[in-house]
């Protein structure tokens, strides 16, 4: 489960960074914040 959360968090953060570079600043920030919340190192939603 922890590995799955890490993979999901990395995908969300990378997608957020790509969105910011494409000019979608708000959507990129939302994806990065959600990625940090879901990740096991952050405040995990599933704990």
Secondary structure by P-SEA (a helix, b strand, c coil): caaaaaaaaaaaaaaaaaaaaacaaaaaaaaaaaaaaaccccccccc
